[in-house]
Amino acid sequence: MRQTVFLPYRVLFAFFTIVLLLGLAPSAFAREKSCPALLENNSPFVSGSSELKTKWVEQELQNIENSADPERKMVRQANQEQGIDALSLNREIIQNHNSNYTHKIETACITNQYQSGRCWLFASLNMLRPKLLAANLVDEKFEFSENYLYFFAMLEKSNSFLKTSETAVRKYANNRRRLLNYINRYAYVGDGGYYQWFVYLAEKYGLVPKSAMQEASGSVDTEALTADLQRKLLLVTEQMRQRVLQGGSESKIDTDLRAIREAGLRDVMVMLVTHLGTPPQEFSFRIAKSNEQTGKKNSKTKKSKSSPLEIEKAVVKKFTPQTFARKFAKFDPNEYVTLFYNPRFAPNKFYELTRSKIGIEKAPKTQHAYSGLNLPIERIEQLIVKSIDSGQSLYFASDVLDSADFSPKNPVKPVSGILHPKLFNHDPIYGFTGDRSLYPPRRFLDFYRLIAPTHAMVIVGYDRPDPHAPVIKFLVENSWGKRVGDEGYLHMYREWLYQDVFAVTIRRDLLNPEEQKALRLPPTKVRESEW
């Protein structure tokens, strides 16, 4: 009874439910079809393409404008008028900065590389000066001749260029694209270089003081010289290419190509002498140490108490570039080693960049290639402090144009030469936070080559008021003259060291036994594209 009574109601309920669903189905189906269309309308791309839609661009510009509050609009207007660096300068870092250093090495005069890319020569030579100054052998005005080593650097680069060109014309004499690609990839005749190239040049050609070979117009502004050298070397390359195209026996081609290279190098020598002057083979040098027994520097005597006349002893000796390097400057090519910080490579391993030598050697040495021990940046910092404590300054390579302040001093900003990764913060200008930030970790910057070792300088001190706390900043001797930075010096904060320093040159004996052992192993070769 109860089942027969309720059965019609159940059937009726089921019937109305089916009708309702069938009625709603078309509208639900329509809404389902409209979702992709809605997404497509919000997409910046044309359907089935990656082309930008002008309608989307217009909508986004309107959205950006509508979403900006008055403060955001003021920031944008100020940025358009003043520039983003002026607007994003971190005043807190400026206010908290000082020029105090707890540990500082005595340095000689600030040098100036002028309009040239010779920083690697300046930094290498400046690293040698403090120990001569401490030994009273030179005064604070002493400077090595960078022009002297630059002369031979360009000569060695030209020789390597022509040897590379010879290889290229032998392979690709009839293929212009491959010929130029090979030369552009492996031949180099610009100003730049590495500390290892300095070692090669100083070991082979010696050193001279600036008094023996002064700067010249072609060294303080190298654009004309490098442009003419580039043209001359390519003209010689074409001579070699034409000779290969003529054909003949291999021995005859070898002889003729060598003769062409020799003639080309003679022309290079003429050009270098014309622009830079003639390097000395022997010279006289006045040693600052006037009393070798007492060790007093610049000791002077008066003729009498009533006379203003002072008499200073003069010690003048003759040197060759080789004897000046070995006996006077005490240059030892094996004394220093290079440490890398590359977060993409395994730590505590010895690496060498292939095809990274300045000269052609009959017996190649790894120490003349861009090579070094890869270490964690924390360990490199420890060794920098250890080196300064021992009285030894350090050559280092970094991206000096990243987060640096070289603007002139003024009453509002009375300091200059600060190196700090947060010195300029562009994120607030754009309103970026979190994963939209323009300041990612060092590993990202290195992977995409957003930073690169573009400049070499010398570390000569550090500031650690609390011996139990980390170092605050490092004092850097630059080679851009006294008008740049803080009277020629820069203030490298510890945070900048961790982000922008790539290589440091340090005394070998400061490394621990495990690190010294790693340097004795054959280096892992790395191509430039992987570096």
Secondary structure, DSSP 8 states (H G I E B T S, - for coil): -HHHHHHHHHHHHHHHHHHHHHHHHHHHHHHHHHHHHHHHHH-SB-TTS--B-HHHHHHHHHHHHHH--HHHHHHHHHHHHH-HHHHHB-HHHHHH-----SEE-------B--BSS-HHHHHHHHHHHHHHHHTTSS-TT--B-HHHHHHHHHHHHHHHHHHHHHHHHHHHTT-HHHHHHHHHHH---SS---HHHHHHHHHHH---BTTTS---HHHHB-HHHHHHHHHHHHHHHHHHHHHHHH---HHHHHHHHHHHHHHHHHHHHHHHHHHH----SSEEEEESB--TTT--BT-EEES-TT---EEE--EEEEE-HHHIIIIIS---TTSEEEEE--TTS-TTEEEEETT--SS--SS--GGGSSEEEE--HHHHHHHHHHHHHTT--EEEEE-TTSSB------SSS----EE-TTSB--HHHHT--GGG-S---HHHHHHTTSS---EEEEEEEEE-SSTTS---EEEEE-SB-TTSTBTTEEEEEHHHHHHHEEEEEEEGGGS-HHHHHHHTS--EEE-GGG-
